[in-house]
Every structure is written in structure tokens, then in C-alpha cells.
Amino acid sequence: MIKLKQLLEDIKVTNKDNDTMGVDILDPLKKKVGHFDLETYDNGEVWTIVGAEIDPAHRGKGYYHTAILQLLDKYPTITIVSAFRSAEANKAWASLKKRLGDKYNIKTEVLDDEIVYYLSKK
């Protein structure tokens, strides 16, 4: 079960349209500490993360994990896909998978020697 200290007041969804969405990651004072972008090719049901960044001073504190879960709470019918090729992204998603509770589903598959993560709300 994930037991993250509630670090975020909320996420801020920016420029959401039919096939793209930006998400600002905010700290408790509503200061932007990171951002990730998603795209969909599946009528808005499956969203793939196409870019993500957390300010170096805020890395490793659970901001990214919490923001991903808050996005699923805000849009409970979507599936979020991570197919990043970076070691940092794979480490973050492997950590999330280990700590995830029974409120969410996460599955993985290997494509082109890379792990792809699929996260959805139960």
C-alpha cells in the first residue's frame, strides 16, 4: 500500500484537449515543482507520458508518484502508460509498483527490451 505523505495540494491540468494534456506538479504552497505531458491516440482512454521533469531539489520526495495518482483520481477512467527509456523513469515506476495499494492496477510488459508500465484505477 502506498503511504506517501501528502506532499501536494493538487495537480494543475493545463492545455488538455482531445489528444494532449499537460500536468503541473505543485507543492503545498501551490508552487510548481515539476511537469509532465501526456498524449492519447485511443479516444482519451489511454494516455502515454511523453515527457516529465521534476526540479532537482524536489526529486525523491514522492511528488511524481503522488501527481500520477492524483491524475488518476481526477480522471478515474483513463489508463496512464509510461514507456520512458531513462533509468530514472524506470526506477520511479518500479518503486511506484512496489508501493501501490489495492486502489490501483498496474501491469507491465517488455517491448523492445524496455519495460512499459500501465497504471489505472480499479
OpenMM code with the backbone's topology and positions (N, CA, C; nanometers):
from openmm import Vec3, app, unit

residues = "MET ILE LYS LEU LYS GLN LEU LEU GLU ASP ILE LYS VAL THR ASN LYS ASP ASN ASP THR MET GLY VAL ASP ILE LEU ASP PRO LEU LYS LYS LYS VAL GLY HIS PHE ASP LEU GLU THR TYR ASP ASN GLY GLU VAL TRP THR ILE VAL GLY ALA GLU ILE ASP PRO ALA HIS ARG GLY LYS GLY TYR TYR HIS THR ALA ILE LEU GLN LEU LEU ASP LYS TYR PRO THR ILE THR ILE VAL SER ALA PHE ARG SER ALA GLU ALA ASN LYS ALA TRP ALA SER LEU LYS LYS ARG LEU GLY ASP LYS TYR ASN ILE LYS THR GLU VAL LEU ASP ASP GLU ILE VAL TYR TYR LEU SER LYS LYS".split()
positions = [
    Vec3(0.0844, -0.1189, 0.0000),
    Vec3(0.0000, 0.0000, 0.0000),
    Vec3(0.0876, 0.1235, 0.0000),
    Vec3(0.0537, 0.2189, -0.0807),
    Vec3(0.1311, 0.3423, -0.0865),
    Vec3(0.0999, 0.4258, 0.0360),
    Vec3(0.2015, 0.4720, 0.1036),
    Vec3(0.1819, 0.5553, 0.2217),
    Vec3(0.2680, 0.6788, 0.2083),
    Vec3(0.2398, 0.7593, 0.1081),
    Vec3(0.3144, 0.8821, 0.0862),
    Vec3(0.2557, 0.9928, 0.1710),
    Vec3(0.3436, 1.0705, 0.2303),
    Vec3(0.2983, 1.1918, 0.2972),
    Vec3(0.2318, 1.2788, 0.1906),
    Vec3(0.1214, 1.3382, 0.2228),
    Vec3(0.0505, 1.4191, 0.1232),
    Vec3(0.1318, 1.5447, 0.0952),
    Vec3(0.2143, 1.5400, -0.0061),
    Vec3(0.3039, 1.6499, -0.0388),
    Vec3(0.2388, 1.7541, -0.1279),
    Vec3(0.1355, 1.7183, -0.1975),
    Vec3(0.0772, 1.8079, -0.2951),
    Vec3(-0.0615, 1.8518, -0.2527),
    Vec3(-0.0901, 1.9761, -0.2769),
    Vec3(-0.2253, 2.0240, -0.2568),
    Vec3(-0.3137, 1.9779, -0.3715),
    Vec3(-0.2587, 1.9804, -0.4909),
    Vec3(-0.3361, 1.9430, -0.6092),
    Vec3(-0.2416, 1.9427, -0.7283),
    Vec3(-0.2895, 1.8856, -0.8347),
    Vec3(-0.2210, 1.8993, -0.9625),
    Vec3(-0.2962, 2.0045, -1.0420),
    Vec3(-0.2310, 2.0600, -1.1386),
    Vec3(-0.2964, 2.1565, -1.2259),
    Vec3(-0.2877, 2.1023, -1.3677),
    Vec3(-0.4018, 2.0643, -1.4233),
    Vec3(-0.4055, 2.0153, -1.5609),
    Vec3(-0.4096, 2.1366, -1.6523),
    Vec3(-0.3124, 2.1401, -1.7441),
    Vec3(-0.3036, 2.2527, -1.8369),
    Vec3(-0.3246, 2.2030, -1.9792),
    Vec3(-0.3660, 2.2878, -2.0627),
    Vec3(-0.3851, 2.2649, -2.2075),
    Vec3(-0.4384, 2.1262, -2.2436),
    Vec3(-0.5386, 2.0776, -2.1719),
    Vec3(-0.5994, 1.9485, -2.2061),
    Vec3(-0.6922, 1.9683, -2.3255),
    Vec3(-0.6708, 1.8875, -2.4272),
    Vec3(-0.7634, 1.8855, -2.5396),
    Vec3(-0.7900, 1.7399, -2.5745),
    Vec3(-0.8327, 1.7132, -2.6943),
    Vec3(-0.8706, 1.5762, -2.7297),
    Vec3(-0.7546, 1.4782, -2.7311),
    Vec3(-0.6319, 1.5262, -2.7551),
    Vec3(-0.5222, 1.4294, -2.7643),
    Vec3(-0.3937, 1.4683, -2.6918),
    Vec3(-0.3927, 1.5780, -2.6173),
    Vec3(-0.2766, 1.6137, -2.5362),
    Vec3(-0.3211, 1.6675, -2.4011),
    Vec3(-0.2327, 1.6532, -2.3031),
    Vec3(-0.2613, 1.7050, -2.1696),
    Vec3(-0.1288, 1.7366, -2.1016),
    Vec3(-0.1219, 1.8500, -2.0355),
    Vec3(-0.0067, 1.8860, -1.9539),
    Vec3(-0.0488, 1.8866, -1.8091),
    Vec3(0.0397, 1.8447, -1.7194),
    Vec3(0.0087, 1.8407, -1.5771),
    Vec3(0.1219, 1.9087, -1.5012),
    Vec3(0.0899, 2.0171, -1.4309),
    Vec3(0.1858, 2.0820, -1.3425),
    Vec3(0.1804, 2.0135, -1.2066),
    Vec3(0.2960, 1.9871, -1.1494),
    Vec3(0.3068, 1.9268, -1.0173),
    Vec3(0.3337, 2.0401, -0.9193),
    Vec3(0.2471, 2.0528, -0.8199),
    Vec3(0.2520, 2.1647, -0.7260),
    Vec3(0.2882, 2.1176, -0.5856),
    Vec3(0.3605, 2.2020, -0.5130),
    Vec3(0.3889, 2.1723, -0.3727),
    Vec3(0.2740, 2.2253, -0.2866),
    Vec3(0.2791, 2.2074, -0.1551),
    Vec3(0.1670, 2.2527, -0.0704),
    Vec3(0.1394, 2.4023, -0.0785),
    Vec3(0.2371, 2.4813, -0.1191),
    Vec3(0.2158, 2.6254, -0.1338),
    Vec3(0.1718, 2.6629, -0.2747),
    Vec3(0.1381, 2.5599, -0.3540),
    Vec3(0.0918, 2.5757, -0.4925),
    Vec3(0.2024, 2.6267, -0.5848),
    Vec3(0.3278, 2.6046, -0.5468),
    Vec3(0.4407, 2.6389, -0.6321),
    Vec3(0.4688, 2.5212, -0.7242),
    Vec3(0.4902, 2.5512, -0.8525),
    Vec3(0.5188, 2.4464, -0.9495),
    Vec3(0.6586, 2.3903, -0.9244),
    Vec3(0.6663, 2.2564, -0.9056),
    Vec3(0.7943, 2.1902, -0.8831),
    Vec3(0.8258, 2.0879, -0.9915),
    Vec3(0.7355, 2.0732, -1.0861),
    Vec3(0.7575, 1.9790, -1.1949),
    Vec3(0.6414, 1.9813, -1.2922),
    Vec3(0.6542, 1.8984, -1.3944),
    Vec3(0.5532, 1.8959, -1.5001),
    Vec3(0.5662, 1.7644, -1.5768),
    Vec3(0.4542, 1.7126, -1.6268),
    Vec3(0.4617, 1.6045, -1.7238),
    Vec3(0.3550, 1.6235, -1.8302),
    Vec3(0.3857, 1.5718, -1.9495),
    Vec3(0.2982, 1.5835, -2.0656),
    Vec3(0.2529, 1.4452, -2.1083),
    Vec3(0.1285, 1.4371, -2.1533),
    Vec3(0.0721, 1.3107, -2.1999),
    Vec3(0.0060, 1.3303, -2.3353),
    Vec3(0.0013, 1.2221, -2.4124),
    Vec3(-0.0704, 1.2204, -2.5398),
    Vec3(-0.1574, 1.0961, -2.5448),
    Vec3(-0.2669, 1.1059, -2.6192),
    Vec3(-0.3543, 0.9908, -2.6376),
    Vec3(-0.3796, 0.9682, -2.7855),
    Vec3(-0.3932, 0.8429, -2.8205),
    Vec3(-0.4283, 0.8050, -2.9566),
    Vec3(-0.5460, 0.7091, -2.9532),
    Vec3(-0.6129, 0.7016, -2.8399),
    Vec3(-0.7133, 0.5991, -2.8141),
    Vec3(-0.8415, 0.6608, -2.7581),
    Vec3(-0.8902, 0.7652, -2.8221),
    Vec3(-1.0149, 0.8298, -2.7796),
    Vec3(-1.0128, 0.8750, -2.6347),
    Vec3(-0.8963, 0.9096, -2.5830),
    Vec3(-0.8870, 0.9622, -2.4474),
    Vec3(-0.8889, 0.8589, -2.3374),
    Vec3(-0.8812, 0.7322, -2.3699),
    Vec3(-0.8829, 0.6291, -2.2659),
    Vec3(-0.7434, 0.5913, -2.2185),
    Vec3(-0.6465, 0.5910, -2.3081),
    Vec3(-0.5086, 0.5548, -2.2746),
    Vec3(-0.4206, 0.6756, -2.3036),
    Vec3(-0.3493, 0.7228, -2.1999),
    Vec3(-0.2640, 0.8401, -2.2118),
    Vec3(-0.1198, 0.7986, -2.1861),
    Vec3(-0.0298, 0.8314, -2.2785),
    Vec3(0.1113, 0.7978, -2.2666),
    Vec3(0.1903, 0.9204, -2.2229),
    Vec3(0.2731, 0.9028, -2.1209),
    Vec3(0.3598, 1.0119, -2.0763),
    Vec3(0.4694, 1.0292, -2.1807),
    Vec3(0.4791, 1.1504, -2.2351),
    Vec3(0.5776, 1.1776, -2.3396),
    Vec3(0.6909, 1.2682, -2.2913),
    Vec3(0.6807, 1.3160, -2.1706),
    Vec3(0.7867, 1.3982, -2.1123),
    Vec3(0.7547, 1.4266, -1.9676),
    Vec3(0.8590, 1.4312, -1.8842),
    Vec3(0.8388, 1.4596, -1.7420),
    Vec3(0.9645, 1.5231, -1.6851),
    Vec3(0.9444, 1.6150, -1.5922),
    Vec3(1.0582, 1.6776, -1.5259),
    Vec3(1.0169, 1.7217, -1.3857),
    Vec3(1.1034, 1.6922, -1.2912),
    Vec3(1.0873, 1.7378, -1.1526),
    Vec3(1.2103, 1.8212, -1.1199),
    Vec3(1.1903, 1.9371, -1.0561),
    Vec3(1.3045, 2.0179, -1.0158),
    Vec3(1.3983, 1.9328, -0.9313),
    Vec3(1.5288, 1.9417, -0.9552),
    Vec3(1.6245, 1.8578, -0.8825),
    Vec3(1.6095, 1.8632, -0.7307),
    Vec3(1.5756, 1.9779, -0.6753),
    Vec3(1.5621, 1.9901, -0.5297),
    Vec3(1.4411, 1.9131, -0.4756),
    Vec3(1.3493, 1.8731, -0.5628),
    Vec3(1.2271, 1.8059, -0.5187),
    Vec3(1.2221, 1.6585, -0.5595),
    Vec3(1.3263, 1.6082, -0.6202),
    Vec3(1.3303, 1.4679, -0.6621),
    Vec3(1.3447, 1.3770, -0.5413),
    Vec3(1.2852, 1.2584, -0.5533),
    Vec3(1.2968, 1.1584, -0.4468),
    Vec3(1.2071, 1.1833, -0.3269),
    Vec3(1.1133, 1.2748, -0.3384),
    Vec3(1.0250, 1.3088, -0.2267),
    Vec3(0.8812, 1.2632, -0.2489),
    Vec3(0.8546, 1.1930, -0.3586),
    Vec3(0.7216, 1.1409, -0.3830),
    Vec3(0.6295, 1.2313, -0.4623),
    Vec3(0.6781, 1.3443, -0.5077),
    Vec3(0.5933, 1.4374, -0.5827),
    Vec3(0.5393, 1.3746, -0.7116),
    Vec3(0.6270, 1.3094, -0.7862),
    Vec3(0.5855, 1.2496, -0.9136),
    Vec3(0.4830, 1.1392, -0.8913),
    Vec3(0.5110, 1.0486, -0.7963),
    Vec3(0.4156, 0.9404, -0.7664),
    Vec3(0.2794, 0.9964, -0.7287),
    Vec3(0.2804, 1.0927, -0.6388),
    Vec3(0.1546, 1.1494, -0.5905),
    Vec3(0.0781, 1.2176, -0.7033),
    Vec3(0.1494, 1.2885, -0.7906),
    Vec3(0.0838, 1.3568, -0.9018),
    Vec3(0.0191, 1.2580, -0.9978),
    Vec3(0.0881, 1.1480, -1.0270),
    Vec3(0.0323, 1.0456, -1.1160),
    Vec3(-0.0974, 0.9903, -1.0566),
    Vec3(-0.0947, 0.9596, -0.9270),
    Vec3(-0.2141, 0.9035, -0.8623),
    Vec3(-0.3266, 1.0063, -0.8548),
    Vec3(-0.2920, 1.1329, -0.8316),
    Vec3(-0.3947, 1.2370, -0.8298),
    Vec3(-0.4589, 1.2537, -0.9668),
    Vec3(-0.3801, 1.2376, -1.0720),
    Vec3(-0.4371, 1.2462, -1.2069),
    Vec3(-0.5384, 1.1336, -1.2286),
    Vec3(-0.5047, 1.0135, -1.1819),
    Vec3(-0.6000, 0.9021, -1.1937),
    Vec3(-0.7237, 0.9248, -1.1080),
    Vec3(-0.7077, 0.9865, -0.9924),
    Vec3(-0.8246, 1.0168, -0.9092),
    Vec3(-0.9138, 1.1207, -0.9778),
    Vec3(-0.8512, 1.2141, -1.0492),
    Vec3(-0.9271, 1.3186, -1.1190),
    Vec3(-0.9960, 1.2638, -1.2440),
    Vec3(-0.9306, 1.1698, -1.3127),
    Vec3(-0.9851, 1.1073, -1.4339),
    Vec3(-0.9811, 0.9553, -1.4156),
    Vec3(-1.0734, 0.8982, -1.3385),
    Vec3(-1.0646, 0.7566, -1.2995),
    Vec3(-1.0852, 0.6552, -1.4112),
    Vec3(-1.1265, 0.6977, -1.5302),
    Vec3(-1.1492, 0.6011, -1.6380),
    Vec3(-1.0300, 0.5892, -1.7334),
    Vec3(-0.9250, 0.6666, -1.7114),
    Vec3(-0.8111, 0.6610, -1.8028),
    Vec3(-0.7065, 0.5590, -1.7564),
    Vec3(-0.6193, 0.5211, -1.8476),
    Vec3(-0.5008, 0.4415, -1.8183),
    Vec3(-0.3799, 0.5268, -1.8544),
    Vec3(-0.2818, 0.5316, -1.7648),
    Vec3(-0.1594, 0.6063, -1.7901),
    Vec3(-0.0500, 0.5065, -1.8258),
    Vec3(0.0207, 0.5357, -1.9336),
    Vec3(0.1270, 0.4473, -1.9821),
    Vec3(0.2603, 0.5202, -1.9705),
    Vec3(0.3589, 0.4509, -1.9169),
    Vec3(0.4952, 0.5029, -1.9133),
    Vec3(0.5839, 0.4101, -1.9931),
    Vec3(0.6436, 0.4628, -2.0973),
    Vec3(0.7349, 0.3845, -2.1802),
    Vec3(0.8678, 0.4571, -2.1924),
    Vec3(0.9059, 0.5272, -2.0850),
    Vec3(1.0316, 0.6018, -2.0851),
    Vec3(1.1496, 0.5091, -2.1043),
    Vec3(1.2520, 0.5624, -2.1616),
    Vec3(1.3738, 0.4854, -2.1841),
    Vec3(1.4844, 0.5257, -2.0875),
    Vec3(1.4563, 0.6097, -1.9898),
    Vec3(1.5604, 0.6526, -1.8963),
    Vec3(1.5636, 0.5630, -1.7727),
    Vec3(1.6804, 0.5513, -1.7150),
    Vec3(1.6962, 0.4719, -1.5925),
    Vec3(1.6175, 0.5343, -1.4776),
    Vec3(1.6149, 0.6689, -1.4695),
    Vec3(1.5402, 0.7373, -1.3631),
    Vec3(1.3913, 0.7054, -1.3701),
    Vec3(1.3356, 0.7080, -1.4902),
    Vec3(1.1926, 0.6801, -1.5059),
    Vec3(1.1615, 0.5360, -1.4703),
    Vec3(1.2443, 0.4433, -1.5167),
    Vec3(1.2204, 0.3027, -1.4813),
    Vec3(1.2292, 0.2810, -1.3311),
    Vec3(1.3231, 0.3471, -1.2663),
    Vec3(1.3374, 0.3353, -1.1205),
    Vec3(1.2138, 0.3912, -1.0488),
    Vec3(1.1650, 0.5058, -1.0945),
    Vec3(1.0470, 0.5675, -1.0325),
    Vec3(0.9242, 0.4779, -1.0458),
    Vec3(0.9026, 0.4202, -1.1648),
    Vec3(0.7847, 0.3354, -1.1851),
    Vec3(0.7973, 0.2019, -1.1138),
    Vec3(0.9182, 0.1468, -1.1056),
    Vec3(0.9370, 0.0226, -1.0301),
    Vec3(0.9082, 0.0464, -0.8828),
    Vec3(0.9492, 0.1608, -0.8299),
    Vec3(0.9208, 0.1968, -0.6908),
    Vec3(0.7711, 0.2150, -0.6689),
    Vec3(0.7057, 0.2829, -0.7619),
    Vec3(0.5606, 0.3017, -0.7514),
    Vec3(0.4893, 0.1674, -0.7507),
    Vec3(0.5307, 0.0775, -0.8375),
    Vec3(0.4672, -0.0547, -0.8455),
    Vec3(0.4785, -0.1303, -0.7135),
    Vec3(0.5931, -0.1223, -0.6481),
    Vec3(0.6144, -0.1926, -0.5209),
    Vec3(0.5259, -0.1384, -0.4099),
    Vec3(0.4968, -0.0087, -0.4134),
    Vec3(0.4258, 0.0563, -0.3028),
    Vec3(0.2773, 0.0798, -0.3290),
    Vec3(0.2298, 0.0396, -0.4442),
    Vec3(0.0924, 0.0665, -0.4818),
    Vec3(-0.0051, -0.0185, -0.4021),
    Vec3(-0.1123, 0.0400, -0.3591),
    Vec3(-0.2146, -0.0329, -0.2849),
    Vec3(-0.3182, -0.0948, -0.3763),
    Vec3(-0.4285, -0.1372, -0.3194),
    Vec3(-0.5306, -0.2073, -0.3958),
    Vec3(-0.6321, -0.1142, -0.4622),
    Vec3(-0.6080, 0.0148, -0.4582),
    Vec3(-0.6962, 0.1127, -0.5220),
    Vec3(-0.6648, 0.1293, -0.6718),
    Vec3(-0.5446, 0.0813, -0.7120),
    Vec3(-0.4973, 0.0987, -0.8488),
    Vec3(-0.4495, -0.0338, -0.9065),
    Vec3(-0.4539, -0.0446, -1.0389),
    Vec3(-0.3982, -0.1588, -1.1115),
    Vec3(-0.2717, -0.1129, -1.1820),
    Vec3(-0.1693, -0.1955, -1.1779),
    Vec3(-0.0503, -0.1672, -1.2566),
    Vec3(-0.0052, -0.2971, -1.3204),
    Vec3(0.0222, -0.2900, -1.4493),
    Vec3(0.0748, -0.4078, -1.5184),
    Vec3(0.1929, -0.3638, -1.6027),
    Vec3(0.2761, -0.4607, -1.6364),
    Vec3(0.3949, -0.4306, -1.7147),
    Vec3(0.4053, -0.5268, -1.8314),
    Vec3(0.4758, -0.4819, -1.9325),
    Vec3(0.5138, -0.5697, -2.0426),
    Vec3(0.6481, -0.5211, -2.0963),
    Vec3(0.7206, -0.6103, -2.1566),
    Vec3(0.8502, -0.5753, -2.2126),
    Vec3(0.8348, -0.5620, -2.3639),
    Vec3(0.8708, -0.4442, -2.4150),
    Vec3(0.8683, -0.4157, -2.5583),
    Vec3(1.0048, -0.3602, -2.5963),
    Vec3(1.0674, -0.4189, -2.6958),
    Vec3(1.1985, -0.3729, -2.7416),
    Vec3(1.2981, -0.3618, -2.6262),
    Vec3(1.2977, -0.4623, -2.5384),
    Vec3(1.3887, -0.4690, -2.4240),
    Vec3(1.3671, -0.3591, -2.3205),
    Vec3(1.2533, -0.2932, -2.3226),
    Vec3(1.2201, -0.1905, -2.2244),
    Vec3(1.0909, -0.2279, -2.1543),
    Vec3(1.0800, -0.1911, -2.0264),
    Vec3(0.9586, -0.2190, -1.9504),
    Vec3(0.8588, -0.1063, -1.9741),
    Vec3(0.7362, -0.1429, -2.0085),
    Vec3(0.6276, -0.0470, -2.0262),
    Vec3(0.5294, -0.0690, -1.9115),
    Vec3(0.4932, 0.0394, -1.8432),
    Vec3(0.4017, 0.0329, -1.7298),
    Vec3(0.2653, 0.0886, -1.7705),
    Vec3(0.1590, 0.0210, -1.7260),
    Vec3(0.0204, 0.0631, -1.7484),
    Vec3(-0.0441, 0.0798, -1.6108),
    Vec3(-0.0911, 0.1990, -1.5795),
    Vec3(-0.1490, 0.2275, -1.4491),
    Vec3(-0.2922, 0.2752, -1.4673),
    Vec3(-0.3838, 0.2154, -1.3914),
    Vec3(-0.5249, 0.2575, -1.3971),
    Vec3(-0.5853, 0.2441, -1.2580),
    Vec3(-0.7007, 0.3023, -1.2429),
    Vec3(-0.7729, 0.2959, -1.1171),
    Vec3(-0.8669, 0.1764, -1.1214),
    Vec3(-0.8797, 0.1064, -1.0096),
    Vec3(-0.9707, -0.0089, -1.0050),
    Vec3(-1.1139, 0.0367, -1.0019),
] * unit.nanometer
topology = app.Topology()
chain = topology.addChain("A")
for resn in residues:
    res = topology.addResidue(resn, chain)
    for name in ("N", "CA", "C"):
        topology.addAtom(name, app.Element.getBySymbol(name[0]), res)
